[in-house]
Amino acid sequence: MKRTLVALFLTLIGSIVAFGQTTSAEKKSTGNDEAGIKKVLADFIVAWNQHDAKAFSMVFSEDADFTNVIGMSAHGRAEVEKFHAPLFASRFKDTDQKITDQKIRLVRPDVAAVDAWWEMTGAKDAEGKDIPLRKGLLNFIMTKERGQWLITVMHNMNLPVSP
Protein backbone atom coordinates (compact mmCIF):
# COMPACT_ATOMS: atom_id res chain seq x y z
CA MET A 1 0.00 0.00 0.00
CA LYS A 2 2.84 2.40 0.89
CA ARG A 3 4.53 1.67 -2.42
CA THR A 4 1.34 2.47 -4.31
CA LEU A 5 0.93 5.78 -2.48
CA VAL A 6 4.58 6.71 -3.10
CA ALA A 7 4.24 5.82 -6.78
CA LEU A 8 1.03 7.82 -7.03
CA PHE A 9 2.66 10.78 -5.26
CA LEU A 10 5.71 10.69 -7.58
CA THR A 11 3.46 10.47 -10.63
CA LEU A 12 1.47 13.46 -9.39
CA ILE A 13 4.65 15.50 -8.75
CA GLY A 14 5.99 14.54 -12.20
CA SER A 15 2.75 15.66 -13.83
CA ILE A 16 2.83 19.00 -12.04
CA VAL A 17 6.44 19.60 -13.10
CA ALA A 18 5.70 18.59 -16.70
CA PHE A 19 2.65 20.86 -16.77
CA GLY A 20 4.73 23.79 -15.54
CA GLN A 21 7.37 23.16 -18.22
CA THR A 22 4.78 22.99 -20.98
CA THR A 23 3.16 26.19 -19.80
CA SER A 24 6.53 27.92 -19.71
CA ALA A 25 7.38 26.72 -23.23
CA GLU A 26 3.98 27.86 -24.50
CA LYS A 27 4.52 31.32 -23.02
CA LYS A 28 7.95 31.56 -24.68
CA SER A 29 6.50 30.44 -28.02
CA THR A 30 3.61 32.90 -27.68
CA GLY A 31 6.08 35.72 -26.96
CA ASN A 32 8.17 34.78 -29.99
CA ASP A 33 5.04 34.51 -32.12
CA GLU A 34 3.80 37.90 -30.97
CA ALA A 35 7.19 39.43 -31.81
CA GLY A 36 7.07 37.80 -35.26
CA ILE A 37 3.56 39.12 -35.90
CA LYS A 38 4.53 42.62 -34.75
CA LYS A 39 7.50 42.47 -37.14
CA VAL A 40 5.10 41.74 -40.02
CA LEU A 41 3.03 44.79 -39.02
CA ALA A 42 6.18 46.95 -38.81
CA ASP A 43 7.43 45.73 -42.20
CA PHE A 44 3.96 46.37 -43.66
CA ILE A 45 4.12 50.01 -42.48
CA VAL A 46 7.74 50.58 -43.56
CA ALA A 47 7.01 49.24 -47.07
CA TRP A 48 3.84 51.35 -47.28
CA ASN A 49 5.62 54.54 -46.20
CA GLN A 50 8.44 53.86 -48.69
CA HIS A 51 5.75 53.30 -51.34
CA ASP A 52 7.47 50.06 -52.33
CA ALA A 53 4.94 47.64 -53.82
CA LYS A 54 7.43 44.76 -54.00
CA ALA A 55 8.45 45.06 -50.31
CA PHE A 56 4.78 45.54 -49.39
CA SER A 57 3.82 42.31 -51.13
CA MET A 58 6.52 40.34 -49.30
CA VAL A 59 4.61 40.41 -45.99
CA PHE A 60 1.83 38.45 -47.72
CA SER A 61 1.78 34.69 -48.30
CA GLU A 62 2.01 33.38 -51.86
CA ASP A 63 -1.72 32.61 -51.85
CA ALA A 64 -2.90 35.66 -49.87
CA ASP A 65 -6.27 37.33 -50.29
CA PHE A 66 -6.30 41.15 -50.02
CA THR A 67 -9.42 43.33 -49.91
CA ASN A 68 -9.22 47.13 -49.71
CA VAL A 69 -11.59 49.68 -48.16
CA ILE A 70 -13.88 49.79 -51.19
CA GLY A 71 -14.07 46.03 -51.68
CA MET A 72 -11.52 45.65 -54.48
CA SER A 73 -9.40 42.57 -54.06
CA ALA A 74 -6.26 40.80 -55.21
CA HIS A 75 -5.30 37.14 -54.84
CA GLY A 76 -1.70 36.11 -54.38
CA ARG A 77 1.50 37.98 -53.56
CA ALA A 78 2.18 38.92 -57.19
CA GLU A 79 -1.31 40.40 -57.58
CA VAL A 80 -0.98 42.35 -54.30
CA GLU A 81 2.20 43.92 -55.71
CA LYS A 82 0.57 44.61 -59.09
CA PHE A 83 -2.46 46.14 -57.36
CA HIS A 84 -0.38 48.54 -55.22
CA ALA A 85 2.34 49.60 -57.68
CA PRO A 86 0.21 52.17 -59.56
CA LEU A 87 -1.32 53.47 -56.32
CA PHE A 88 2.10 53.99 -54.73
CA ALA A 89 3.11 55.90 -57.87
CA SER A 90 0.04 58.15 -57.78
CA ARG A 91 -2.66 58.61 -55.10
CA PHE A 92 -0.58 57.15 -52.26
CA LYS A 93 2.91 58.34 -53.27
CA ASP A 94 3.00 60.94 -50.46
CA THR A 95 1.16 58.96 -47.80
CA ASP A 96 2.34 58.32 -44.31
CA GLN A 97 0.63 55.50 -42.46
CA LYS A 98 0.99 54.34 -38.87
CA ILE A 99 -0.56 51.69 -36.68
CA THR A 100 -2.08 53.25 -33.57
CA ASP A 101 -3.23 50.07 -31.80
CA GLN A 102 -3.27 46.35 -32.34
CA LYS A 103 -4.81 43.19 -30.98
CA ILE A 104 -3.27 39.77 -31.56
CA ARG A 105 -4.98 36.45 -30.86
CA LEU A 106 -3.28 33.15 -31.54
CA VAL A 107 -6.04 30.86 -32.76
CA ARG A 108 -3.61 27.96 -33.16
CA PRO A 109 0.18 27.85 -32.91
CA ASP A 110 0.40 28.65 -36.64
CA VAL A 111 -2.70 30.87 -37.11
CA ALA A 112 -3.35 34.33 -35.69
CA ALA A 113 -6.23 36.79 -35.93
CA VAL A 114 -4.85 40.33 -35.87
CA ASP A 115 -6.63 43.68 -35.75
CA ALA A 116 -4.58 46.80 -36.44
CA TRP A 117 -6.03 50.30 -36.23
CA TRP A 118 -4.33 52.72 -38.62
CA GLU A 119 -4.13 56.40 -39.54
CA MET A 120 -2.95 57.81 -42.84
CA THR A 121 -2.17 61.27 -44.15
CA GLY A 122 -1.01 62.46 -47.56
CA ALA A 123 -3.51 60.58 -49.75
CA LYS A 124 -5.03 62.18 -52.83
CA ASP A 125 -8.43 61.61 -54.40
CA ALA A 126 -8.90 60.64 -58.07
CA GLU A 127 -8.63 64.33 -59.08
CA GLY A 128 -5.39 64.82 -57.15
CA LYS A 129 -6.91 66.77 -54.25
CA ASP A 130 -5.70 66.16 -50.70
CA ILE A 131 -7.73 63.77 -48.59
CA PRO A 132 -7.80 64.68 -44.89
CA LEU A 133 -6.65 62.29 -42.18
CA ARG A 134 -8.01 58.80 -42.71
CA LYS A 135 -8.48 56.16 -40.03
CA GLY A 136 -9.26 52.53 -40.43
CA LEU A 137 -9.03 48.99 -39.21
CA LEU A 138 -7.05 46.20 -40.81
CA ASN A 139 -8.26 42.67 -40.08
CA PHE A 140 -5.63 40.01 -40.76
CA ILE A 141 -5.46 36.27 -40.66
CA MET A 142 -1.75 35.49 -40.39
CA THR A 143 -0.20 32.08 -40.78
CA LYS A 144 3.19 30.79 -39.76
CA GLU A 145 4.95 29.17 -42.70
CA ARG A 146 8.40 27.61 -42.26
CA GLY A 147 8.81 29.60 -39.03
CA GLN A 148 7.82 32.96 -40.57
CA TRP A 149 4.55 34.82 -40.01
CA LEU A 150 2.83 36.12 -43.16
CA ILE A 151 -0.49 37.78 -43.99
CA THR A 152 -2.83 35.22 -45.56
CA VAL A 153 -6.07 37.23 -45.52
CA MET A 154 -6.43 41.00 -45.14
CA HIS A 155 -9.55 43.15 -45.05
CA ASN A 156 -9.27 46.92 -44.73
CA MET A 157 -12.02 49.27 -43.62
CA ASN A 158 -12.28 53.01 -43.09
CA LEU A 159 -13.43 54.33 -39.75
CA PRO A 160 -15.05 57.71 -39.12
CA VAL A 161 -12.69 60.52 -38.18
CA SER A 162 -13.75 62.71 -35.25
CA PRO A 163 -13.63 66.44 -35.94
C-alpha positions in Angstrom: 0.0 0.0 0.0 2.8 2.4 0.9 4.5 1.7 -2.4 1.3 2.5 -4.3 0.9 5.8 -2.5 4.6 6.7 -3.1 4.2 5.8 -6.8 1.0 7.8 -7.0 2.7 10.8 -5.3 5.7 10.7 -7.6 3.5 10.5 -10.6 1.5 13.5 -9.4 4.6 15.5 -8.8 6.0 14.5 -12.2 2.7 15.7 -13.8 2.8 19.0 -12.0 6.4 19.6 -13.1 5.7 18.6 -16.7 2.6 20.9 -16.8 4.7 23.8 -15.5 7.4 23.2 -18.2 4.8 23.0 -21.0 3.2 26.2 -19.8 6.5 27.9 -19.7 7.4 26.7 -23.2 4.0 27.9 -24.5 4.5 31.3 -23.0 7.9 31.6 -24.7 6.5 30.4 -28.0 3.6 32.9 -27.7 6.1 35.7 -27.0 8.2 34.8 -30.0 5.0 34.5 -32.1 3.8 37.9 -31.0 7.2 39.4 -31.8 7.1 37.8 -35.3 3.6 39.1 -35.9 4.5 42.6 -34.8 7.5 42.5 -37.1 5.1 41.7 -40.0 3.0 44.8 -39.0 6.2 47.0 -38.8 7.4 45.7 -42.2 4.0 46.4 -43.7 4.1 50.0 -42.5 7.7 50.6 -43.6 7.0 49.2 -47.1 3.8 51.4 -47.3 5.6 54.5 -46.2 8.4 53.9 -48.7 5.8 53.3 -51.3 7.5 50.1 -52.3 4.9 47.6 -53.8 7.4 44.8 -54.0 8.4 45.1 -50.3 4.8 45.5 -49.4 3.8 42.3 -51.1 6.5 40.3 -49.3 4.6 40.4 -46.0 1.8 38.5 -47.7 1.8 34.7 -48.3 2.0 33.4 -51.9 -1.7 32.6 -51.8 -2.9 35.7 -49.9 -6.3 37.3 -50.3 -6.3 41.1 -50.0 -9.4 43.3 -49.9 -9.2 47.1 -49.7 -11.6 49.7 -48.2 -13.9 49.8 -51.2 -14.1 46.0 -51.7 -11.5 45.7 -54.5 -9.4 42.6 -54.1 -6.3 40.8 -55.2 -5.3 37.1 -54.8 -1.7 36.1 -54.4 1.5 38.0 -53.6 2.2 38.9 -57.2 -1.3 40.4 -57.6 -1.0 42.3 -54.3 2.2 43.9 -55.7 0.6 44.6 -59.1 -2.5 46.1 -57.4 -0.4 48.5 -55.2 2.3 49.6 -57.7 0.2 52.2 -59.6 -1.3 53.5 -56.3 2.1 54.0 -54.7 3.1 55.9 -57.9 0.0 58.2 -57.8 -2.7 58.6 -55.1 -0.6 57.2 -52.3 2.9 58.3 -53.3 3.0 60.9 -50.5 1.2 59.0 -47.8 2.3 58.3 -44.3 0.6 55.5 -42.5 1.0 54.3 -38.9 -0.6 51.7 -36.7 -2.1 53.2 -33.6 -3.2 50.1 -31.8 -3.3 46.3 -32.3 -4.8 43.2 -31.0 -3.3 39.8 -31.6 -5.0 36.5 -30.9 -3.3 33.2 -31.5 -6.0 30.9 -32.8 -3.6 28.0 -33.2 0.2 27.9 -32.9 0.4 28.6 -36.6 -2.7 30.9 -37.1 -3.4 34.3 -35.7 -6.2 36.8 -35.9 -4.9 40.3 -35.9 -6.6 43.7 -35.8 -4.6 46.8 -36.4 -6.0 50.3 -36.2 -4.3 52.7 -38.6 -4.1 56.4 -39.5 -2.9 57.8 -42.8 -2.2 61.3 -44.1 -1.0 62.5 -47.6 -3.5 60.6 -49.7 -5.0 62.2 -52.8 -8.4 61.6 -54.4 -8.9 60.6 -58.1 -8.6 64.3 -59.1 -5.4 64.8 -57.2 -6.9 66.8 -54.2 -5.7 66.2 -50.7 -7.7 63.8 -48.6 -7.8 64.7 -44.9 -6.7 62.3 -42.2 -8.0 58.8 -42.7 -8.5 56.2 -40.0 -9.3 52.5 -40.4 -9.0 49.0 -39.2 -7.0 46.2 -40.8 -8.3 42.7 -40.1 -5.6 40.0 -40.8 -5.5 36.3 -40.7 -1.8 35.5 -40.4 -0.2 32.1 -40.8 3.2 30.8 -39.8 5.0 29.2 -42.7 8.4 27.6 -42.3 8.8 29.6 -39.0 7.8 33.0 -40.6 4.5 34.8 -40.0 2.8 36.1 -43.2 -0.5 37.8 -44.0 -2.8 35.2 -45.6 -6.1 37.2 -45.5 -6.4 41.0 -45.1 -9.5 43.2 -45.1 -9.3 46.9 -44.7 -12.0 49.3 -43.6 -12.3 53.0 -43.1 -13.4 54.3 -39.7 -15.1 57.7 -39.1 -12.7 60.5 -38.2 -13.7 62.7 -35.2 -13.6 66.4 -35.9 
